[in-house]
């Protein structure tokens, strides 16, 4: 073999090896880039972000007596671009509602509705997302839990939810209190209040 042939073989081999490694490193870079971020930020108090960090917790309010509104549990929710996970926990729910010289039993089953403001801003459009059943009373108080997944984000501008409301599953039973919150749409004010609600 002459020097020219040896040089040609060596250069060809080097080019093939270089092409192989270039392809390998490019492919590996793409694989690494497609993985979720692994950067972890730790705060001064050693707090670390995790899968629960995106959960929002809101109080569930209720009008079940002549006193001012009171809290009756929490609503937990987590949104992504395509869905919303919801968990409702009602607590310390009384058996009866008292006021306006009236007394009614609070229903055992409540329909959960999400409320969106209509385009004219004067009313709500409602969507029922499920029912929550209250447990047997313990020391005169009840509790209940409900969870679901919606196939959209409740923070999406087109589907933005303003409130989540709890009405009786029996449509003939209404709260004895009226809903006069000035933040409500005009046509909703002075209607029977939901038994419980969450303001988003």
N, C-alpha and C positions, 0 to 999 in steps of 0.2 A: 504494500500500500504506500502510496505517496503521501506527502504532507498535506496536499490539497484535499484528498479524500478523507483523511483523519480529521482535519479541521472541519470539514463539512458535516461529518457524522457527529462530532462533539457539539457543534453549534445547533444542529437539528435536535439532538437530545436535550440540550439546555433550553431550547425554545419550547419543546414539548413539556419539560418539567416546569418551566416558568408559567406556561399556559394552564397546566393542571393546578398549580398552587394558586394562581390568580383566580381561577374559577372556584376553587375550594373556599378561599377566603371571602370572595364575593357572596357565595351562597350562604356561608356561615354568618356573615354580617347581616344578610337579609333575614335569616332565621332568628338571630338575636334581636334585631329591630322589631320583629313582629310579636315578640313576647311582651307581656305586661310589664310596666316599670317596676324595677326592684329597688328603687331609691326609697329609703325609709327615713322620715324625719322624726327625731325624738326631741320633745320639748324639754325645758329645764326641769320640769317635774317628772321626767321619764315617761310622759304620755306619748303613745305611738298611735298613728292613724291605722285603723283596721276596717274590716268590712261593715262594722256597725257605726262607723263615724258619720255616714250619710243619713242615718235615721233621724227624723225629726219627731219631736214629742210635743203634742198640744193638749191642753186641758179640754175636757168635755164639760160643758156648762149645762145647768138645768134650771127650770122654773117649776118648782114643785111645792112652793109655799109663798106666803105673802112677803117673805123676806127677800132680800136682794138675791140675784143669781148665785148659785153655789157650784163648786166643782164636784163632779161625780165620776172621776176616773180620767184616763188618758187615751188619746189616739196616737198610734205610732205609724209613721209612713216613710217609705223610701221610694224615690222615683229614679227612673232612668229615661233615656230618650223614647223608649217604646212601651214602658209599663210602669205601674205603681203598685207596690205591695202595701197593704193596709192591715193593721191590727187594732181592734177596739177592745178596751177593757173598762167596763162599767163597774163601779164600786159604790157601796153604801147607798144603794137605791132604796128609798122608802116604799112602803106598801100603798100609801095613799097620798093624794094631793089635797091640800087644804087651802082655802082662800075664797074671797068674795062670797062668804056665807055658803060655800059649797064644799062638798067632799066627794072625791071619786077615787076608785082604786086604780092604781097605775097598771097598765096592761102588762101581761106576762111576755108578750111578743111585740117587738118594735121593728118597724120597717126602716131601713137605713137608706136615706136618699142623699144624693149629691145635688147641690144647687148651683146653677150657672146663671149669671145675669143675662137677660135677653138683650138683643142688639139695641133696643130703644132705652134700655136701662131702667125700665119701669116695673119689671117683674122678674121672676126666676123661672127657669125651665128645670125640671127635676128628672133625675134618673135613679131608679131604685137599684141598689147594688147588693141587697141581701136583707136578711132578718136576723135579729139577735134575740135569743131566748134567755130570759132571766132565770137564775137558779132558784131553788127553794129558799125561803127566808131563813136567815140565821140571826137571832136576836132582833128580829123585826126589820132586817135589812137584806137586800138581795144584791147579786152581782151577775155579770154575764160577760161573755167573750165572743168575738167574731173576727175572722180574718178572711181576706180575699186578695185576688190580684186583678187589677184592671189592665186592659191591653192598650193603655195610653198613659201619658204623663199628665197628672192633674195640674201641673204647672205650665203645660203647653198653652200658648196664647189662644189657640183656636178652641181648646177644650178646658180652659182655666176654670177651676172649681173655686167658688167663693166660700161656701159653707157645706158642712155635712150635717144633716138633720135626722132626728130620730122621732118618727111619728108612730102612732099605734098601727099595728098590722090590721086591726079591725077599723075600717074607715069610718065607722059610726061613732067611734070614741075620739073625742078631741080634748085637748088641754083646756082647763077652765080659765087660764090666763091668756091675755092677748099679747101679741108681739108688736111692741111699739118702739123698737130700736130704731133710732134715726138713721143708722147706716144701712138699713134695709131698703130695697126698692119700694117705691111709693105704694104699689098695688099689694105688696106683702104686709105692710104695716097694718096693725089693728086686726090681723087675722089671728086665729088661735095659734099660740106659740107651739113649736115642737116641744116634746117632753125634754129632749136634750139636744144640744147642738155643739158644733166645733167651728170656729172661725179660722179659716186658713189665711 
